[in-house]
Each structure stands twice: as C-alpha cells, then as structure tokens.
Amino acid sequence: MAEHSRRKFLKHASLGAAVVGAAAVTPALMGAQADAEPLPAGAAHDGPFVAWVKDAKAGTISVLVGKHEVVHTDRKLATRLAQIAAQAPKS
C-alpha cells in the first residue's frame, strides 16, 4: 500500500489545483463539447478549491472545498484533466 503523507497530498493537490485553474482560465482546454454534462444551475463557487481525479477511467472526481468533499462523476472531464496532467514534467 502506498504511503500517504500531508506533503504528498499537498504536492498532488497543488498540481490538481493548477490543472483546474488552467482549465478555468482556458475554457478551450476543457473542450466545449455539445455532449458534455450540463452544469448545475446556480452561482459558481468563487473561493479556492481543489479537484482531485480519483479514477480517470471511471470519471470519479472529488472536489474539496474547505472541510467538505463533493464527489462528481464525469468521464470526459476526468479524462481531459488526466490528459492535461500528463503534460506536467516528470519528477
């Protein structure tokens, strides 16, 4: 079983936040596809949050906001974020 630590979590969370931030700044990266899942109605969250792709193949994404976790399933979004994350330099 992989060792989990706060440092590893923060390292991966910051990469995830950077990916989500880049996607928010460049909507073209997210691919405005006609068959994309509709967004929930209402105002968008305007504070910091982290999106963590738990399983890209299944499309499971956890959005961490403060002490709360919202689990969302969207295969296309998870795949797209995984493709963006693959562009990060290997460490």
Secondary structure, DSSP 8 states (H G I E B T S, - for coil): -----HHHHHHHHHHHHHHHHHHHH-HHHH---TTS----SS----S--EEEEEETTTTEEEEEETTEEEEEE-HHHHHHHHHHHTTS---
